[in-house]
C-alpha cells in the first residue's frame, strides 16, 4: 500500500471522521441504514448505528480515541467505556455492541470489554488497528480520500496538481489531456467514456467525421451460442438484430465467446466479458403519433394520439414503440416493405395515473380497432406505415369497465371535476358511487351504496305520532344535507342540498325508546332506523329533478356487471301502491 493511515496519530476529530466513513461504507446495504450520530446533544450510547428498515437497532459502535489504550492503570478511560456500554444497553438494547479504538487491544483490555456483556443476550467485541486496516483495504477509495493532501503535494511538485482530482475543475483538465493523447490514436475515431454513479466504466466509439467507417473500417465480432434453454433469449436477440433494439436484452457470459475487435492497431484485440447488454436508445422520442382505424371502405372508425417512446432500426425493418394516451404502450414491428403487414403488434395497458377521459378515449379506440381492416400510423402528421389487420386477439375492453369510465366522464362534465385513474384499480364501491352520482345528476333518486340504516338522536320531546312510529307503525324520514361531500377515486365531490330519504323506516328497539320518552329518560338516546323488509335508503338532489311537481322518480344504479340493490323493486312497488291510494 503506497499510503497508510496511522490511526494512533490522527487526533480525536480526524479519527472519528475516518472511522465513521469506514463503518458506513462497510455496513450499509439493502435493508440496512447506517448513521453516524453527533454526540453534542447526547448520542444515547451510539456513535455509529446500524438499523433495519423497521427502525430496529441491529448494531452499535462506540468510538474511543485512546491511542495508548485503556489499561487498568487508566481507570478513567475504562469508566468511560463502561458508561458508554451501559447507556447503549439502557436506551437501545442492541444485539451487537462494538468498541472501536485506534490501536490493537491488549489481552487485559479485551477481557475487560468482553466481561461487560455479563448475562445479557448480545454480542460484544472490539475493532482495533488491524481490523481498521482491513476495512481500508476493502474500501480503497476512502484511503485515497483521506490521503488526498499528501497526494496533492506530490503531484504539485511535478506541476500536475490537477491529477489529484481534489477539485471539481480538475476533472475537465485531466479529461482534456486524456482526449489529446487519445486523438493521436486515430484521426477518424474518438472514444467517449465515463463512469456512472455505481462505479461502472463505459466507453464507446464516436466517428470524427461522416466518412470514418470508409477511411478506417473497424469491426467487432461476437459469437453467441444459444442452448435449448435460451430459446426466448434467442428469439428476442434475433428480432433485435432484424428490427432494432426496442427493449434491453442481456446476453450472459456463458453463451458468449471473447469479443474480437479489428481494423486498426489501436483497436485490435480480444476481451472476455461477463455479459453484454443491448440497450435501446430513445431515438425520435417525443414525436407526435396518430393511429387511425379504417374499415374495408377506408371509412374512418376512430383515431387516437400518442407520442413516440423510441424507434429502433435493424437490418430488416424498424420497431416503433408508442405511448398512447390513456395508458397504452403499443409496439409495432414493421418490415421495410410498406406493402407487407407488420410481423406483429403488441399492446400493454397500464391505466394508472392517466386521466379518466383519456382512458375512455382509449377504450373506444380499442373497441373499434377490432372492427377495422386497416390501421394507419402517422408520424408528425405524415404517413409512416399502413397495414391490413388479419384478426386474432380481441381488444374490446370489458363493458363494465367502459360503463364506469362513462360514468366518470358524465360526472366530470356536470360538476367540472377531473378524475385520474388510480394505480391500484377501482373497487365495487367506487363503481357503485360513480353510477349513483350519474343517476342523481340525471334527476333520479338512487339507492345509497352500502347503507342499510341511519341513526337519529332523540331530543326528549315527543307526541303520540312519534310514539306510534317507534312502536311499530314505521316512519318516513328525510335527511337534508346542505353540503354533501365525498371522495371518488381521489377526487373531491361536492353537491348542495342533497336529500336522503327512507320511505318506510322501522326503529330497532323502538318500544324501549318509546317507553324511555314517556318516562322522561329518552333525551339523547340513539335510534337506529332501517328500511322495512330491506327497503333501501335513496339519495337525490331536488334541483336536478325534471319535474318538481311530480313524484321523485326512482331508478337503480344500472351499473354494468353489478346487481341492483336488494329491496329496490319492493320500494318501487310501494311507491306505486301509495300513489294509487
KEDO-81644 format. One line per 8 residues: number of its first residue (from 1); for each residue z, y, x of C-alpha. Coordinates in Angstrom, 2 decimals, decimal comma. Layout:
// KEDO-81644
NUM	Z/Y/X ~ ...
This chain:
// KEDO-81644
1	0,00/0,00/0,00 ~ -1,15/3,29/1,52 ~ 1,58/5,35/-0,16 ~ 5,16/4,49/-1,06 ~ 7,77/5,91/-3,40 ~ 11,22/5,98/-1,77 ~ 13,38/5,88/-4,87 ~ 16,62/6,50/-2,97
9	15,23/9,82/-1,68 ~ 13,77/11,25/-4,88 ~ 16,78/13,06/-6,30 ~ 18,07/12,67/-9,85 ~ 15,35/14,58/-11,74 ~ 12,38/13,03/-9,90 ~ 13,92/9,54/-10,09 ~ 14,28/9,85/-13,87
17	10,72/11,15/-14,19 ~ 9,15/8,31/-12,19 ~ 11,23/5,53/-13,78 ~ 10,66/6,80/-17,34 ~ 6,89/6,74/-16,75 ~ 7,05/3,21/-15,30 ~ 9,11/1,83/-18,17 ~ 6,89/3,41/-20,81
25	3,74/2,06/-19,14 ~ 5,25/-1,43/-18,83 ~ 6,84/-1,95/-22,22 ~ 4,69/-0,09/-24,72 ~ 2,21/-2,19/-26,66 ~ 1,24/-3,44/-30,11 ~ 4,23/-3,50/-32,43 ~ 6,47/-1,60/-29,98
33	7,37/2,04/-29,48 ~ 8,85/3,21/-26,18 ~ 10,52/6,60/-25,83 ~ 12,42/8,44/-23,11 ~ 15,28/10,50/-24,58 ~ 16,64/13,79/-23,30 ~ 20,39/13,49/-22,77 ~ 21,11/17,16/-23,33
41	22,12/16,53/-26,93 ~ 23,75/13,20/-26,16 ~ 21,48/10,20/-25,70 ~ 23,67/7,73/-27,58 ~ 23,66/5,41/-24,58 ~ 19,85/5,29/-24,28 ~ 17,79/6,92/-21,52 ~ 14,67/4,90/-22,37
49	14,49/2,78/-25,53 ~ 12,13/0,20/-26,99 ~ 11,86/-0,07/-30,80 ~ 9,87/-2,37/-33,05 ~ 7,68/-0,98/-35,85 ~ 10,58/-1,24/-38,31 ~ 12,69/1,08/-36,17 ~ 14,98/-1,61/-34,79
57	16,16/-1,26/-31,18 ~ 14,72/-4,05/-29,04 ~ 15,88/-2,98/-25,58 ~ 17,65/-0,04/-23,98 ~ 17,54/1,20/-20,39 ~ 20,27/3,28/-18,75 ~ 19,16/5,21/-15,63 ~ 21,79/5,90/-12,96
65	20,74/7,66/-9,76 ~ 23,23/6,05/-7,39 ~ 21,26/5,98/-4,09 ~ 24,18/4,42/-2,21 ~ 25,27/2,09/-5,01 ~ 28,37/1,83/-7,18 ~ 30,66/-0,50/-5,25 ~ 34,34/-0,93/-6,02
73	35,13/1,99/-3,74 ~ 33,20/4,24/-6,11 ~ 35,24/3,65/-9,23 ~ 34,00/6,83/-10,91 ~ 30,42/5,53/-10,87 ~ 31,50/2,20/-12,32 ~ 33,28/4,07/-15,09 ~ 30,03/5,91/-15,86
81	28,14/2,60/-16,10 ~ 30,77/1,07/-18,37 ~ 30,92/4,13/-20,61 ~ 27,11/4,18/-20,99 ~ 27,09/0,47/-21,83 ~ 29,84/0,78/-24,45 ~ 28,17/3,84/-26,03 ~ 24,86/1,99/-26,32
89	26,58/-1,02/-27,93 ~ 28,60/1,12/-30,34 ~ 25,59/3,12/-31,54 ~ 22,77/0,56/-31,41 ~ 23,99/-3,00/-30,59 ~ 20,84/-3,60/-28,50 ~ 19,88/-7,25/-27,92 ~ 18,94/-6,32/-24,32
97	20,62/-3,66/-22,13 ~ 19,32/-2,84/-18,64 ~ 20,80/-0,67/-15,89 ~ 18,15/0,96/-13,64 ~ 19,20/2,09/-10,13 ~ 17,18/3,30/-7,11 ~ 18,35/0,59/-4,71 ~ 18,88/-3,13/-4,89
105	22,34/-4,08/-6,22 ~ 24,89/-5,93/-4,14 ~ 26,29/-9,23/-5,40 ~ 29,52/-7,43/-6,32 ~ 27,62/-4,75/-8,29 ~ 25,51/-7,36/-10,08 ~ 28,58/-9,36/-11,11 ~ 30,26/-6,22/-12,42
113	27,31/-5,36/-14,66 ~ 26,89/-8,91/-15,97 ~ 30,59/-9,06/-16,91 ~ 30,11/-6,04/-19,20 ~ 28,48/-8,34/-21,74 ~ 31,71/-10,17/-22,48 ~ 31,23/-12,42/-25,51 ~ 28,55/-10,24/-27,08
121	25,31/-11,99/-28,07 ~ 22,99/-9,92/-25,89 ~ 21,22/-9,91/-22,52 ~ 22,39/-7,66/-19,67 ~ 20,55/-7,15/-16,38 ~ 19,69/-4,70/-13,56 ~ 16,40/-3,24/-12,37 ~ 16,57/-2,12/-8,75
129	14,17/-1,06/-6,00 ~ 12,40/-4,43/-5,76 ~ 11,62/-4,53/-9,48 ~ 10,54/-0,87/-9,44 ~ 8,14/-1,61/-6,59 ~ 6,63/-4,44/-8,65 ~ 6,17/-2,09/-11,61 ~ 4,42/0,43/-9,35
137	2,08/-2,34/-8,23 ~ 1,28/-3,21/-11,83 ~ 0,61/0,44/-12,70 ~ -1,08/1,92/-9,61 ~ -2,26/4,99/-11,48 ~ 1,36/6,12/-11,58 ~ 1,63/5,71/-7,83 ~ -1,40/7,97/-7,50
145	0,17/10,49/-9,85 ~ 3,49/10,69/-8,06 ~ 1,98/10,80/-4,56 ~ -0,70/13,31/-5,50 ~ 0,86/16,13/-3,50 ~ 0,58/14,22/-0,23 ~ -2,97/13,08/-1,07 ~ -3,97/16,65/-1,78
153	-2,55/17,80/1,57 ~ -4,52/15,12/3,45 ~ -7,80/15,97/1,67 ~ -7,19/19,69/2,17 ~ -7,01/19,10/5,88 ~ -10,63/17,83/5,84 ~ -11,76/20,58/3,46 ~ -12,15/18,26/0,44
161	-9,12/19,13/-1,72 ~ -11,07/18,59/-4,96 ~ -11,34/14,87/-4,18 ~ -7,66/14,56/-5,20 ~ -8,68/15,39/-8,80 ~ -5,40/17,16/-9,42 ~ -7,04/19,96/-11,44 ~ -9,49/19,85/-14,32
169	-12,01/21,98/-12,45 ~ -12,14/19,38/-9,66 ~ -13,98/16,85/-11,85 ~ -17,36/18,67/-12,13 ~ -17,28/19,45/-8,39 ~ -16,87/15,78/-7,50 ~ -19,43/14,66/-10,09 ~ -21,99/17,18/-8,81
177	-21,55/15,82/-5,29 ~ -22,00/12,26/-6,59 ~ -25,12/13,18/-8,54 ~ -26,61/14,85/-5,47 ~ -26,05/11,66/-3,49 ~ -27,48/9,53/-6,29 ~ -30,58/11,72/-6,52 ~ -31,53/10,52/-3,06
185	-31,93/7,04/-4,59 ~ -34,83/7,94/-6,86 ~ -36,97/10,89/-7,89 ~ -37,74/9,15/-11,18 ~ -34,41/7,82/-12,44 ~ -30,84/9,12/-12,67 ~ -27,56/7,47/-13,58 ~ -25,44/8,67/-16,47
193	-21,94/7,31/-16,03 ~ -18,34/7,84/-17,01 ~ -15,07/6,29/-18,15 ~ -13,88/6,02/-21,73 ~ -10,34/6,59/-22,98 ~ -9,46/2,93/-22,44 ~ -10,44/2,99/-18,77 ~ -13,73/1,12/-19,23
201	-16,55/2,24/-16,95 ~ -20,08/2,67/-18,22 ~ -23,42/3,67/-16,72 ~ -27,00/3,77/-17,89 ~ -30,34/4,93/-16,58 ~ -31,96/8,18/-17,64 ~ -35,59/8,99/-16,91 ~ -36,01/12,22/-14,96
209	-39,49/12,74/-16,44 ~ -41,71/11,10/-19,13 ~ -43,70/9,07/-16,60 ~ -40,69/7,50/-14,87 ~ -41,44/3,95/-16,00 ~ -45,03/4,19/-14,76 ~ -44,13/5,79/-11,45 ~ -41,26/3,39/-10,72
217	-41,17/0,45/-13,13 ~ -37,77/-1,16/-13,45 ~ -36,95/-4,49/-15,04 ~ -33,76/-6,04/-16,35 ~ -33,72/-9,75/-17,09 ~ -31,05/-11,59/-19,02 ~ -31,20/-15,15/-20,33 ~ -29,11/-16,17/-23,32
225	-28,71/-19,85/-24,10 ~ -27,52/-20,39/-27,66 ~ -25,86/-23,61/-28,81 ~ -25,87/-25,11/-32,28 ~ -22,59/-23,31/-32,91 ~ -24,28/-19,96/-32,24 ~ -26,98/-20,08/-34,94 ~ -25,74/-17,00/-36,77
233	-25,48/-15,09/-33,49 ~ -28,99/-16,24/-32,52 ~ -30,36/-15,05/-35,87 ~ -28,77/-11,61/-35,56 ~ -29,88/-11,26/-31,94 ~ -33,47/-12,24/-32,77 ~ -33,51/-9,81/-35,68 ~ -32,19/-7,03/-33,44
241	-34,97/-7,68/-30,91 ~ -37,63/-7,65/-33,66 ~ -36,36/-4,78/-35,80 ~ -33,86/-2,89/-33,66 ~ -30,09/-2,92/-33,27 ~ -28,59/-1,78/-36,57 ~ -25,11/-3,27/-36,04 ~ -23,04/-4,11/-32,99
249	-23,79/-7,53/-31,51 ~ -21,59/-9,10/-28,83 ~ -23,05/-11,82/-26,60 ~ -20,22/-13,77/-24,90 ~ -20,46/-14,52/-21,20 ~ -20,54/-18,29/-21,83 ~ -24,13/-18,06/-23,12 ~ -25,39/-15,58/-20,52
257	-26,89/-16,01/-17,09 ~ -26,27/-13,30/-14,45 ~ -28,18/-10,13/-15,26 ~ -31,05/-9,64/-12,80 ~ -32,36/-6,16/-12,03 ~ -35,53/-5,47/-10,04 ~ -38,19/-2,88/-9,36 ~ -36,64/-0,76/-6,59
265	-34,34/-1,47/-3,61 ~ -31,55/0,67/-5,08 ~ -31,84/-1,18/-8,41 ~ -32,37/-4,78/-7,28 ~ -29,56/-7,29/-7,67 ~ -27,61/-9,66/-9,86 ~ -24,42/-9,08/-11,76 ~ -22,11/-11,51/-13,55
273	-20,97/-10,28/-16,92 ~ -18,10/-11,21/-19,24 ~ -20,05/-10,12/-22,30 ~ -22,98/-7,96/-23,34 ~ -22,63/-5,55/-26,23 ~ -25,70/-4,38/-28,07 ~ -24,62/-1,15/-29,73 ~ -26,57/0,80/-32,35
281	-27,42/4,44/-31,83 ~ -27,18/6,80/-34,78 ~ -30,82/7,77/-34,41 ~ -32,08/10,11/-37,18 ~ -28,59/10,19/-38,70 ~ -28,16/12,74/-41,46 ~ -31,77/12,91/-42,62 ~ -32,27/13,01/-46,39
289	-33,37/9,83/-48,16 ~ -34,62/9,39/-51,73 ~ -35,05/5,97/-53,32 ~ -37,49/5,80/-56,25 ~ -37,77/2,78/-58,56 ~ -41,11/2,33/-60,36 ~ -42,44/-0,24/-62,84 ~ -45,77/-2,01/-62,68
297	-47,49/1,07/-64,17 ~ -45,98/3,32/-61,48 ~ -43,75/4,87/-64,11 ~ -40,58/6,21/-62,54 ~ -37,49/4,34/-63,72 ~ -34,89/6,10/-61,62 ~ -34,12/7,89/-58,37 ~ -31,09/8,31/-56,18
305	-30,35/10,23/-53,00 ~ -28,63/9,37/-49,75 ~ -28,61/10,07/-46,04 ~ -29,77/8,10/-43,03 ~ -26,98/6,37/-41,17 ~ -29,37/5,12/-38,49 ~ -32,92/3,98/-37,90 ~ -33,22/1,10/-35,42
313	-36,59/0,25/-33,89 ~ -37,74/-3,09/-32,48 ~ -40,95/-4,84/-31,45 ~ -41,97/-5,83/-35,00 ~ -40,59/-3,01/-37,13 ~ -37,53/-0,99/-38,00 ~ -34,22/-1,29/-39,74 ~ -33,27/1,63/-41,96
321	-29,56/1,95/-42,80 ~ -28,85/4,42/-45,60 ~ -25,59/5,71/-47,11 ~ -26,41/6,22/-50,79 ~ -24,27/8,46/-52,99 ~ -21,63/6,57/-54,94 ~ -20,59/4,29/-52,10 ~ -23,63/2,09/-51,40
329	-24,86/1,18/-47,92 ~ -28,41/-0,21/-48,01 ~ -30,07/-1,89/-45,02 ~ -33,83/-2,29/-45,21 ~ -35,67/-4,48/-42,69 ~ -39,22/-3,11/-42,65 ~ -42,13/-4,62/-40,66 ~ -44,60/-2,26/-39,04
337	-47,31/-3,16/-41,57 ~ -46,69/-0,83/-44,51 ~ -48,64/-3,18/-46,80 ~ -46,16/-6,00/-46,29 ~ -42,89/-6,28/-48,20 ~ -39,74/-5,97/-46,10 ~ -38,26/-9,11/-44,74 ~ -35,20/-8,38/-46,85
345	-32,81/-5,71/-48,06 ~ -29,02/-5,94/-48,28 ~ -26,66/-3,84/-50,34 ~ -22,97/-3,33/-49,56 ~ -20,91/-1,36/-52,05 ~ -17,58/0,38/-51,44 ~ -16,96/2,95/-54,18 ~ -13,52/4,06/-52,94
353	-13,44/7,77/-52,19 ~ -16,74/8,52/-53,93 ~ -16,93/11,00/-56,84 ~ -16,93/9,10/-60,13 ~ -20,07/10,92/-61,25 ~ -21,91/9,72/-58,13 ~ -20,69/6,16/-58,71 ~ -22,07/6,39/-62,26
361	-25,46/7,56/-60,97 ~ -25,46/4,64/-58,53 ~ -24,70/2,08/-61,25 ~ -27,57/3,44/-63,38 ~ -29,98/3,16/-60,46 ~ -28,86/-0,36/-59,54 ~ -29,36/-1,46/-63,16 ~ -32,88/-0,01/-63,19
369	-33,86/-1,49/-59,85 ~ -33,66/-4,93/-61,49 ~ -36,48/-3,88/-63,84 ~ -38,54/-2,23/-61,10 ~ -41,56/-3,76/-59,44 ~ -41,78/-1,26/-56,60 ~ -39,37/0,92/-54,64 ~ -40,50/3,95/-52,65
377	-38,39/5,31/-49,77 ~ -38,88/8,98/-48,98 ~ -37,51/10,46/-45,79 ~ -37,05/14,24/-45,83 ~ -39,35/14,33/-48,87 ~ -42,16/12,35/-47,21 ~ -43,15/8,74/-47,86 ~ -41,52/6,45/-45,32
385	-42,00/2,99/-46,83 ~ -43,01/1,36/-50,09 ~ -42,85/-2,26/-51,13 ~ -43,01/-4,63/-54,02 ~ -39,88/-6,32/-55,30 ~ -40,05/-10,06/-55,80 ~ -36,94/-10,69/-57,89 ~ -33,94/-12,62/-56,68
393	-30,39/-11,32/-56,88 ~ -29,48/-9,16/-59,85 ~ -27,93/-5,80/-59,05 ~ -26,93/-4,55/-62,50 ~ -23,17/-3,80/-62,47 ~ -20,55/-5,17/-64,84 ~ -20,91/-3,44/-68,26 ~ -17,14/-2,89/-68,39
401	-17,32/-1,05/-65,05 ~ -20,19/1,11/-66,35 ~ -18,29/1,88/-69,57 ~ -15,25/3,01/-67,58 ~ -17,41/5,33/-65,48 ~ -18,99/6,70/-68,67 ~ -15,51/7,48/-69,96 ~ -14,64/9,33/-66,75
409	-17,82/11,41/-66,93 ~ -17,11/12,25/-70,58 ~ -13,61/13,44/-69,65 ~ -14,98/15,44/-66,71 ~ -17,47/17,23/-68,96 ~ -14,88/18,04/-71,65 ~ -11,92/19,06/-69,50 ~ -13,63/20,44/-66,38
417	-11,89/17,98/-64,05 ~ -13,26/15,77/-61,30 ~ -12,42/12,13/-60,62 ~ -12,65/10,31/-57,29 ~ -12,91/6,53/-57,48 ~ -9,73/5,08/-55,91 ~ -9,86/2,95/-52,76 ~ -7,71/0,23/-54,34
425	-9,75/-0,02/-57,54 ~ -8,56/0,57/-61,11 ~ -6,10/-1,18/-63,39 ~ -6,36/-2,22/-67,03 ~ -4,05/0,69/-67,84 ~ -6,48/3,10/-66,15 ~ -9,34/1,72/-68,24 ~ -7,35/1,93/-71,48
433	-6,26/5,50/-70,89 ~ -9,81/6,57/-69,98 ~ -11,00/5,05/-73,27 ~ -8,10/6,66/-75,17 ~ -8,89/10,12/-73,81 ~ -12,59/9,67/-74,57 ~ -11,83/8,82/-78,21 ~ -9,35/11,71/-78,51
441	-11,96/14,12/-77,15 ~ -14,40/12,77/-79,74 ~ -11,98/13,62/-82,56 ~ -10,15/10,35/-83,23 ~ -6,58/9,15/-83,40 ~ -6,27/6,23/-80,97 ~ -3,55/3,66/-80,22 ~ -1,45/4,70/-77,23
449	-1,78/2,11/-74,43 ~ 1,34/0,03/-73,74 ~ 3,55/1,97/-76,20 ~ 5,42/-0,15/-78,74 ~ 8,19/2,25/-79,74 ~ 9,78/5,65/-79,33 ~ 13,40/6,83/-79,13 ~ 14,87/9,57/-81,29
457	18,33/11,10/-80,84 ~ 20,39/11,76/-83,94 ~ 21,81/15,28/-84,37 ~ 24,59/14,12/-86,66 ~ 23,06/15,79/-89,73 ~ 21,61/13,57/-92,44 ~ 20,60/13,25/-96,05 ~ 20,04/10,33/-98,37
465	16,38/10,08/-97,40 ~ 17,25/9,61/-93,72 ~ 19,90/7,04/-94,59 ~ 17,43/5,09/-96,70 ~ 14,83/5,24/-93,94 ~ 17,30/3,95/-91,37 ~ 18,48/1,15/-93,67 ~ 15,01/-0,33/-94,01
473	12,68/1,78/-96,09 ~ 10,89/2,87/-92,93 ~ 9,69/6,29/-91,88 ~ 6,57/8,19/-90,92 ~ 7,14/10,03/-87,64 ~ 5,15/12,69/-85,79 ~ 5,98/13,94/-82,28 ~ 4,23/17,16/-81,25
481	3,62/17,71/-77,55 ~ 2,81/21,35/-76,83 ~ 1,89/20,32/-73,28 ~ 0,63/16,78/-72,79 ~ 0,26/15,91/-69,09 ~ -0,65/12,67/-67,37 ~ -2,40/11,42/-64,22 ~ -5,51/9,25/-64,39
489	-6,68/7,70/-61,06 ~ -5,19/10,59/-59,12 ~ -6,46/13,44/-61,34 ~ -4,10/15,56/-63,45 ~ -4,98/15,64/-67,17 ~ -3,63/18,48/-69,31 ~ -4,00/18,87/-73,10 ~ -2,33/21,28/-75,51
497	-0,86/20,46/-78,94 ~ -1,12/16,69/-78,92 ~ 0,30/14,69/-81,86 ~ 1,80/11,20/-81,53 ~ 2,13/9,52/-84,94 ~ 3,67/6,36/-86,39 ~ 2,56/5,67/-89,97 ~ 5,33/3,22/-90,83
505	8,22/3,02/-88,37 ~ 11,28/0,79/-88,56 ~ 14,56/1,73/-86,83 ~ 16,06/-1,12/-84,83 ~ 19,73/-1,48/-85,81 ~ 19,12/1,17/-88,49 ~ 22,00/0,09/-90,73 ~ 24,51/0,62/-87,92
513	23,07/4,06/-87,20 ~ 23,29/4,99/-90,89 ~ 26,91/3,85/-91,06 ~ 27,74/5,90/-87,95 ~ 26,25/9,03/-89,55 ~ 28,32/8,53/-92,68 ~ 31,43/8,02/-90,55 ~ 30,78/11,23/-88,65
521	30,12/9,48/-85,33 ~ 26,33/9,44/-85,41 ~ 25,67/12,52/-83,29 ~ 23,94/11,63/-80,00 ~ 23,08/8,06/-81,00 ~ 19,64/6,95/-79,77 ~ 17,48/5,20/-82,34 ~ 14,56/3,06/-81,16
529	11,72/3,14/-83,70 ~ 8,94/0,53/-83,66 ~ 5,91/0,07/-85,86 ~ 6,36/-2,14/-88,90 ~ 4,86/-5,58/-88,20 ~ 3,47/-4,26/-84,91 ~ 1,68/-1,15/-86,19 ~ 0,56/0,95/-83,20
537	1,53/4,50/-82,36 ~ -1,56/6,70/-82,31 ~ -2,31/9,84/-80,34 ~ -4,74/12,63/-81,19 ~ -5,45/16,33/-80,73 ~ -5,81/18,18/-84,06 ~ -8,05/20,86/-82,54 ~ -10,73/18,24/-81,86
545	-10,86/16,75/-85,36 ~ -14,27/17,06/-87,02 ~ -12,81/17,91/-90,46 ~ -9,31/19,38/-90,52 ~ -9,02/18,87/-94,30 ~ -9,90/15,18/-94,22 ~ -7,52/12,38/-93,25 ~ -7,25/11,91/-89,49
553	-9,86/9,26/-88,54 ~ -8,52/6,28/-86,61 ~ -10,56/4,36/-84,02 ~ -9,93/1,68/-81,45 ~ -10,37/2,04/-77,73 ~ -13,83/0,45/-77,79 ~ -13,38/-0,37/-74,09 ~ -15,94/-2,96/-72,99
561	-14,35/-6,24/-71,96 ~ -10,88/-5,36/-73,29 ~ -9,31/-6,42/-76,61 ~ -8,22/-3,83/-79,14 ~ -4,55/-3,04/-79,74 ~ -2,89/-5,69/-81,94 ~ -1,97/-4,18/-85,29 ~ -4,88/-1,71/-85,32
569	-6,62/-3,45/-88,26 ~ -3,36/-3,53/-90,22 ~ -2,96/0,21/-89,65 ~ -6,50/0,93/-90,85 ~ -5,91/-1,23/-93,96 ~ -2,57/0,53/-94,62 ~ -4,23/3,94/-94,36 ~ -6,89/2,86/-96,84
577	-4,26/1,48/-99,22 ~ -2,28/4,74/-99,14 ~ -5,46/6,75/-99,72 ~ -6,20/4,74/-102,89 ~ -2,80/5,42/-104,46
